[in-house]
Amino acid sequence: MFKHLIAVLVIALAGTSPALAKRVALVIGNGAYEHTVALPNPANDAEVMAGKLRGLGFDVVSGMDQTYSDMRRTVMEFAKKAYGADIALLFYAGHGMQIAGQNLLIPVDARIEDETSIDFETISVDFILRQMSKDVKVQMVFLDACRDNPLARTLARRMGPSRSGSVGTGLAEIKVQETGGEGSVIAFSTSPGDVALDGEGSNSPFTSALIRHIDTPNASIQTVMTRVTGDVYDATEKRQRPWVNASLIGEVFLNKQTDAGTQQVAGLGDTAKMAPQATAPAASAAATQSTIAWEREKLVWNTVKESDTIADYEAYLSAYPEGTFKNFARNAIKRLQSGTQVASRNSTASEKATEAGTGVATTATNLPDPQKSVAGTADTEASIGWNRTARREVQARLNLSGNNVGRPDGAFGPKTRAGITAWQTQNGLVPSGYFTAAQYVLLTSQTEAQYAAYVAEVNRKRAAAAAAKKTRSSTTRTNTATNRNQNTRQQNNNNNGGNTAGAAFMGGVVGGIIGGAIGSRY
């Protein structure tokens, strides 16, 4: 019975993934700049945006804190995938600049020392747009790159007065026809030529608004950007107004939900092209394909593990020969073949941890074999959902594990990535420089005692500093009061002495006058 049920589950679940039109996105966030002011938010902005787009059915090519070589490779990977796409999308967060009306994106290793650097250290937006115009129906561009850039000022100084005027503030306007067609949406975080704010939270004002609205069910991209503009304008107290230029034939919906289960995607020469899509709620749509696959397998395993029949475990292995629970299934088969019941199948710590999605036994110091071969990527790390505080904690734990990544600041730059890679190598994991959820749990378990002591020491130092500050403040107030009292007494003494001398003098003068007057009369 279980065997047949498993077969039904596998077949039924195989049809639950949404069939989407071809959507490809390039997402880059550069903040850990080596030769200019670092930006705290772009990596966070890009990671969250990448997760949102995957939930909307995009094949996302992403990169965080990328050098010039990294960006070239990432754009090339995107260009190959974007050919013939229904929607091709670019999202960039980081430093940008404009030279003579040309918009340039700045890699983290750029120096921009002279005009030569423009060609060999920056990536032109026009270059990326050309990769999005090859048989692509709709192009979307979101640039959160109008932040104040010291590199632009340095270049302007070195170009001299006659040519420095070509270095503009913020980014230059991109005309729709430059993208190669009518199906285009171009959005800047602020007006062309203006400077955008990086924000005080974990995301910039523009990205915060964009991720809040972009997956709104049944909202066209035109409506989404209207709401984004309003949110940014209000959040920045009217100091920043996003700029949007769109030329679309019909409305484009990124999360269209209808009773017919269809999604509307605008195409060149067509008012609308219909592509089938599941009508699950937006929260369900936010799950990535890997998460969906994991939930399917877990459901099947939860059914199997209640059985004491060899055929049921064999059915699981037939459906998932390299599944996460393959070793448990094989061990159960061996026990059953030897006549021993499947003992403690629901109580082992390693199995419970695996079912929880972490793949880590809370009492173990290593990952189970199935998880060791799972390579961390920007996507697996973004799915963990760290905010800036959590990222600082991760950096502190890496330091405590013996892999120095510098002062915890919440920005995962090259030094942090190197530390992650070193830690992964120490633990026999794929050294990708990016975490999976299971690896994060492992790092936490390895450094729990040290981190508790670290937090206690940090809190102690903060308390001591606060107490010292309070003592200094109290001493200052006491000294001020004492000096004030001493000055008052001194002033009173001086005033009293002056009054006595004055009284004596006046008495002598008056007495002389009176004496003279008496002598003259008598």
MARLUMTI-580003 format. One line per field, with one value per residue (C-alpha): residue number from 1; residue in three letters; x, y, z. Coordinates in pm, whole numbers. Layout:
// MARLUMTI-580003
margu: (NUM ...)
segu: (ALA ...)
xx: (X ...)
yy: (Y ...)
zz: (Z ...)
// end
This chain:
// MARLUMTI-580003
margu: (1 2 3 4 5 6 7 8 9 10 11 12 13 14 15 16 17 18 19 20 21 22 23 24 25 26 27 28 29 30 31 32 33 34 35 36 37 38 39 40 41 42 43 44 45 46 47 48 49 50 51 52 53 54 55 56 57 58 59 60 61 62 63 64 65 66 67 68 69 70 71 72 73 74 75 76 77 78 79 80 81 82 83 84 85 86 87 88 89 90 91 92 93 94 95 96 97 98 99 100 101 102 103 104 105 106 107 108 109 110 111 112 113 114 115 116 117 118 119 120 121 122 123 124 125 126 127 128 129 130 131 132 133 134 135 136 137 138 139 140 141 142 143 144 145 146 147 148 149 150 151 152 153 154 155 156 157 158 159 160 161 162 163 164 165 166 167 168 169 170 171 172 173 174 175 176 177 178 179 180 181 182 183 184 185 186 187 188 189 190 191 192 193 194 195 196 197 198 199 200 201 202 203 204 205 206 207 208 209 210 211 212 213 214 215 216 217 218 219 220 221 222 223 224 225 226 227 228 229 230 231 232 233 234 235 236 237 238 239 240 241 242 243 244 245 246 247 248 249 250 251 252 253 254 255 256 257 258 259 260 261 262 263 264 265 266 267 268 269 270 271 272 273 274 275 276 277 278 279 280 281 282 283 284 285 286 287 288 289 290 291 292 293 294 295 296 297 298 299 300 301 302 303 304 305 306 307 308 309 310 311 312 313 314 315 316 317 318 319 320 321 322 323 324 325 326 327 328 329 330 331 332 333 334 335 336 337 338 339 340 341 342 343 344 345 346 347 348 349 350 351 352 353 354 355 356 357 358 359 360 361 362 363 364 365 366 367 368 369 370 371 372 373 374 375 376 377 378 379 380 381 382 383 384 385 386 387 388 389 390 391 392 393 394 395 396 397 398 399 400 401 402 403 404 405 406 407 408 409 410 411 412 413 414 415 416 417 418 419 420 421 422 423 424 425 426 427 428 429 430 431 432 433 434 435 436 437 438 439 440 441 442 443 444 445 446 447 448 449 450 451 452 453 454 455 456 457 458 459 460 461 462 463 464 465 466 467 468 469 470 471 472 473 474 475 476 477 478 479 480 481 482 483 484 485 486 487 488 489 490 491 492 493 494 495 496 497 498 499 500 501 502 503 504 505 506 507 508 509 510 511 512 513 514 515 516 517 518 519 520 521 522)
segu: (MET PHE LYS HIS LEU ILE ALA VAL LEU VAL ILE ALA LEU ALA GLY THR SER PRO ALA LEU ALA LYS ARG VAL ALA LEU VAL ILE GLY ASN GLY ALA TYR GLU HIS THR VAL ALA LEU PRO ASN PRO ALA ASN ASP ALA GLU VAL MET ALA GLY LYS LEU ARG GLY LEU GLY PHE ASP VAL VAL SER GLY MET ASP GLN THR TYR SER ASP MET ARG ARG THR VAL MET GLU PHE ALA LYS LYS ALA TYR GLY ALA ASP ILE ALA LEU LEU PHE TYR ALA GLY HIS GLY MET GLN ILE ALA GLY GLN ASN LEU LEU ILE PRO VAL ASP ALA ARG ILE GLU ASP GLU THR SER ILE ASP PHE GLU THR ILE SER VAL ASP PHE ILE LEU ARG GLN MET SER LYS ASP VAL LYS VAL GLN MET VAL PHE LEU ASP ALA CYS ARG ASP ASN PRO LEU ALA ARG THR LEU ALA ARG ARG MET GLY PRO SER ARG SER GLY SER VAL GLY THR GLY LEU ALA GLU ILE LYS VAL GLN GLU THR GLY GLY GLU GLY SER VAL ILE ALA PHE SER THR SER PRO GLY ASP VAL ALA LEU ASP GLY GLU GLY SER ASN SER PRO PHE THR SER ALA LEU ILE ARG HIS ILE ASP THR PRO ASN ALA SER ILE GLN THR VAL MET THR ARG VAL THR GLY ASP VAL TYR ASP ALA THR GLU LYS ARG GLN ARG PRO TRP VAL ASN ALA SER LEU ILE GLY GLU VAL PHE LEU ASN LYS GLN THR ASP ALA GLY THR GLN GLN VAL ALA GLY LEU GLY ASP THR ALA LYS MET ALA PRO GLN ALA THR ALA PRO ALA ALA SER ALA ALA ALA THR GLN SER THR ILE ALA TRP GLU ARG GLU LYS LEU VAL TRP ASN THR VAL LYS GLU SER ASP THR ILE ALA ASP TYR GLU ALA TYR LEU SER ALA TYR PRO GLU GLY THR PHE LYS ASN PHE ALA ARG ASN ALA ILE LYS ARG LEU GLN SER GLY THR GLN VAL ALA SER ARG ASN SER THR ALA SER GLU LYS ALA THR GLU ALA GLY THR GLY VAL ALA THR THR ALA THR ASN LEU PRO ASP PRO GLN LYS SER VAL ALA GLY THR ALA ASP THR GLU ALA SER ILE GLY TRP ASN ARG THR ALA ARG ARG GLU VAL GLN ALA ARG LEU ASN LEU SER GLY ASN ASN VAL GLY ARG PRO ASP GLY ALA PHE GLY PRO LYS THR ARG ALA GLY ILE THR ALA TRP GLN THR GLN ASN GLY LEU VAL PRO SER GLY TYR PHE THR ALA ALA GLN TYR VAL LEU LEU THR SER GLN THR GLU ALA GLN TYR ALA ALA TYR VAL ALA GLU VAL ASN ARG LYS ARG ALA ALA ALA ALA ALA ALA LYS LYS THR ARG SER SER THR THR ARG THR ASN THR ALA THR ASN ARG ASN GLN ASN THR ARG GLN GLN ASN ASN ASN ASN ASN GLY GLY ASN THR ALA GLY ALA ALA PHE MET GLY GLY VAL VAL GLY GLY ILE ILE GLY GLY ALA ILE GLY SER ARG TYR)
xx: (0 273 460 162 100 460 433 117 284 586 372 133 403 596 329 331 616 496 550 670 762 1137 1254 1621 1769 2114 2152 2475 2542 2880 2953 3293 3499 3874 3982 3689 3404 3241 2863 2680 2364 2426 2510 2197 1992 2108 2059 1702 1621 1760 1535 1229 1298 1349 1012 867 1010 1331 1649 1879 2247 2381 2705 2797 3102 3243 3575 3602 3682 3396 3148 3257 3208 2872 2744 2861 2672 2363 2394 2396 2081 1897 1898 1536 1388 1038 1172 1536 1599 1900 1925 2241 2318 2649 2864 2803 2908 2844 3107 2982 2636 2760 2658 2925 2899 3197 3354 3487 3854 3833 4079 3968 4300 4272 4068 4224 4046 3709 3764 3955 3802 3430 3134 2918 2541 2509 2721 2480 2176 2309 2304 1938 1826 1894 1551 1422 1059 1066 1371 1365 1645 1664 1969 2023 2362 2324 2506 2767 3088 3431 3591 3404 3536 3891 3865 3722 4016 4270 4100 4153 3911 3859 3730 3610 3265 3204 3200 2841 2668 2460 2363 2258 1914 1874 1645 1407 1516 1869 1750 1655 1276 947 909 1121 1111 1405 1409 1667 1662 1654 1626 1904 2191 2084 2243 2045 2055 2203 1960 2002 1850 1977 1839 1838 1510 1468 1536 1321 1025 1097 1109 795 588 744 564 226 -38 -215 -21 132 494 369 158 444 682 423 397 776 817 565 723 1075 956 786 1062 1328 1116 1087 1465 1466 1228 1286 1285 1101 1081 861 747 535 270 6 57 327 247 522 273 -51 -305 -635 -896 -769 -422 -248 15 28 365 392 576 706 432 173 -55 -16 117 -29 191 59 137 30 -226 -70 -55 240 398 406 539 833 974 1260 1264 1515 1289 992 1196 1306 948 841 1117 1052 682 763 1019 777 539 807 962 638 660 838 829 1141 944 851 1213 1307 1033 1185 1532 1383 1229 1530 1843 2062 1809 1896 1761 1917 2151 1867 1663 1949 2016 1648 1650 1953 1790 1468 1654 1833 1501 1551 1279 1361 1466 1447 1375 1207 1439 1793 1933 2082 1753 1559 1807 1789 1408 1421 1598 1933 2102 2297 2273 2275 2514 2747 3054 3026 2760 2594 2743 2453 2510 2889 2860 2615 2805 2708 2610 2494 2142 2169 2320 2051 1780 1901 1767 2047 2012 2316 2327 2320 2600 2813 2749 2861 3182 3244 3195 3437 3697 3634 3677 4031 3957 4025 3786 3859 3626 3264 3084 2808 2959 3077 3372 3670 3824 3504 3462 3819 3747 3434 3632 3903 3644 3472 3805 3879 3547 3576 3306 3296 3504 3270 3294 2916 2710 2427 2177 2331 2680 2560 2413 2744 2943 2702 2735 3115 3148 2861 3076 3328 3055 2877 3205 3262 2918 2969 3303 3156 2870 3119 3327 3018 2900 3247 3259 2911 3008 3329 3137 2885 3165 3338 3012 2943 3297 3266 2937 3088 3396 3183 2963 3267 3434 3109 3078 3442 3402 3087 3257 3558 3333 3142 3467 3588 3261 3258 3618 3547 3236 3428 3705 3453 3256 3570 3670 3325 3312 3640 3527 3190 3354 3599 3323 3118 3422 3506 3153 3147 3482 3362 3059 3221)
yy: (0 246 169 264 576 686 643 855 1126 1147 1171 1425 1647 1647 1874 2139 2355 2660 2662 3016 3214 3247 3508 3583 3836 3977 4091 4252 4427 4596 4750 4627 4876 4850 5197 5421 5457 5121 5098 4896 4802 4690 4325 4305 4478 4235 3923 4013 4116 3790 3593 3794 3740 3366 3351 3519 3251 3425 3236 3463 3518 3704 3830 4022 4247 4167 4269 4378 4022 3884 4126 4046 3674 3729 3947 3686 3410 3629 3716 3350 3280 3597 3524 3486 3558 3687 3917 4011 4215 4401 4505 4677 4829 5000 5287 5423 5728 5902 6023 6235 6087 5727 5533 5317 5057 5036 4701 4675 4674 4990 5274 5521 5708 5851 5834 5501 5346 5413 5145 4895 4923 4990 4813 5022 5000 5021 4706 4516 4658 4518 4172 4227 4324 3995 3861 3969 4077 4294 4455 4586 4788 4887 5092 5175 5324 5699 5722 5991 5854 5993 5814 6043 6352 6214 6152 6499 6661 6464 6533 6907 7200 7171 6812 6760 6883 6551 6377 6416 6375 6060 5874 5998 5944 5627 5669 5380 5336 5260 4924 4809 4807 4926 4667 4843 4967 5170 5282 5483 5510 5889 6144 6151 6369 6346 6150 5878 5790 5464 5454 5369 5020 4698 4806 5134 5330 5241 4869 4849 4987 4773 4442 4543 4589 4394 4067 4226 3997 4137 4464 4571 4685 5036 5028 4876 5158 5423 5278 5249 5614 5723 5513 5644 6002 5971 5767 6024 6323 6434 6437 6150 6079 5767 5818 5571 5559 5289 5205 4893 4746 4656 4590 4359 4155 3976 3806 3779 3554 3471 3202 3060 3023 3237 3503 3798 3887 4173 4089 4288 4324 4158 4323 4023 3673 3419 3174 2920 2979 2819 3022 2961 3257 3496 3347 3005 3152 3293 2945 2857 2544 2382 2446 2296 1987 1956 1976 1705 1470 1541 1461 1129 1045 1131 878 611 634 522 193 -130 -274 -303 -230 117 215 75 288 598 506 443 792 963 750 1038 1174 1336 1037 765 645 623 425 183 132 63 -196 -369 -382 -518 -777 -895 -927 -622 -361 -7 125 487 604 918 996 1018 1367 1353 1254 1522 1785 1670 1679 2033 2131 2202 1875 1905 1701 1936 1714 1642 1834 1741 1754 1433 1305 1423 1781 1780 1777 2070 2378 2712 2983 3342 3202 2953 3225 3478 3227 3224 3578 3743 4108 4326 4231 3860 3906 4072 3770 3535 3735 3721 3344 3306 3499 3273 2966 3078 3237 3608 3820 4151 4368 4247 4512 4317 4359 4036 4157 3963 3909 3758 3537 3414 3337 3139 2945 2862 2746 2527 2370 2295 2112 1910 2111 2248 2571 2806 3109 3111 2950 2703 2692 2364 2512 2809 2575 2389 2708 2812 2479 2488 2837 2842 2852 3097 3323 3328 3433 3688 3844 3849 4026 4278 4349 4381 4633 4829 4833 4940 5215 5334 5332 5521 5773 5812 5857 6117 6299 6292 6410 6690 6802 6788 6985 7238 7284 7313 7571 7762 7773 7878 8156 8275 8287 8467 8719 8775 8826 9072 9259 9273 9404 9670 9786 9822 10027 10242 10299 10406 10643 10796 10826 11020 11252 11320 11369 11623 11814 11824 11925 12207 12329 12338 12521 12787 12864 12874)
zz: (0 95 -224 -437 -227 -275 -650 -652 -441 -669 -982 -831 -688 -1013 -1161 -890 -1018 -1214 -1589 -1651 -1959 -2009 -1762 -1702 -1458 -1391 -1029 -903 -572 -515 -177 -47 -249 -204 -316 -232 16 91 77 345 153 -209 -127 91 -179 -446 -233 -140 -495 -634 -399 -503 -872 -831 -663 -972 -1200 -1311 -1389 -1188 -1258 -954 -807 -492 -440 -782 -933 -1296 -1409 -1198 -1353 -1708 -1646 -1478 -1763 -2015 -1833 -1828 -2198 -2297 -2096 -2195 -2568 -2680 -2336 -2282 -2010 -1947 -1633 -1491 -1126 -1006 -666 -596 -718 -1066 -1264 -1595 -1840 -2130 -2092 -2073 -1760 -1598 -1322 -1085 -980 -624 -736 -953 -886 -1160 -1161 -1513 -1833 -1927 -1628 -1790 -2053 -1842 -1493 -1545 -1707 -1938 -1892 -2271 -2299 -2074 -2257 -2583 -2427 -2335 -2685 -2865 -2951 -2608 -2586 -2273 -2111 -1755 -1597 -1229 -1131 -765 -854 -815 -482 -418 -575 -471 -766 -1006 -826 -835 -1209 -1271 -1090 -1292 -1624 -1580 -1608 -1984 -1975 -1618 -1718 -1892 -1551 -1438 -1104 -1061 -1379 -1722 -1870 -2078 -2374 -2441 -2802 -2684 -2550 -2896 -2885 -2744 -2472 -2213 -1855 -1723 -1360 -1166 -788 -832 -1111 -1372 -1251 -886 -602 -423 -54 68 362 728 720 564 224 35 17 -353 -314 -1 -195 -501 -312 -125 -441 -728 -649 -572 -727 -1034 -1030 -1360 -1362 -1437 -1118 -922 -1017 -935 -585 -557 -652 -391 -117 -185 -206 133 300 206 308 -56 -108 -359 -644 -859 -1236 -1459 -1839 -1990 -2340 -2338 -2563 -2307 -1940 -1805 -1495 -1301 -1069 -1265 -1096 -1263 -1234 -1562 -1414 -1677 -1669 -1906 -2056 -2304 -2623 -2917 -3173 -2948 -2700 -2472 -2476 -2242 -2053 -1804 -1437 -1114 -919 -578 -340 -366 -55 -219 -542 -348 -295 -527 -740 -506 -209 -392 -476 -114 14 -228 -116 252 212 49 320 600 448 406 751 917 731 832 480 267 -50 76 138 -202 -356 -198 -331 -674 -680 -516 -575 -455 -206 124 319 100 376 628 375 305 676 734 455 608 951 805 599 914 1094 1316 1334 1230 1566 1674 1325 1453 1740 1609 1624 1278 1115 1300 1194 833 835 971 653 815 737 1063 1380 1675 1867 1575 1467 1099 832 710 385 164 277 241 -135 -143 -260 -117 -365 -348 -377 -88 130 37 126 488 521 722 808 877 1247 1164 912 1177 1400 1124 1081 1457 1455 1163 1363 1663 1442 1362 1025 1054 847 1019 1223 1197 995 822 473 313 109 -33 311 451 144 189 553 459 200 455 710 449 356 723 752 433 254 -99 -69 -253 -23 29 304 290 576 694 699 900 1162 1172 1224 1500 1680 1655 1801 2051 2364 2220 2088 2424 2588 2312 2361 2739 2694 2452 2693 2981 2792 2696 3057 3174 2913 3011 3380 3307 3103 3384 3636 3420 3375 3751 3830 3578 3729 4081 3979 3799 4106 4335 4112 4089 4471 4514 4261 4435 4777 4632 4465 4791 4980 4723 4731 5112 5128 4874 5062 5397 5244 5062 5381 5570 5292 5269 5650 5654 5380 5542 5881 5740 5574 5891 6101 5861 5867 6248 6265 6026 6231 6566)
// end
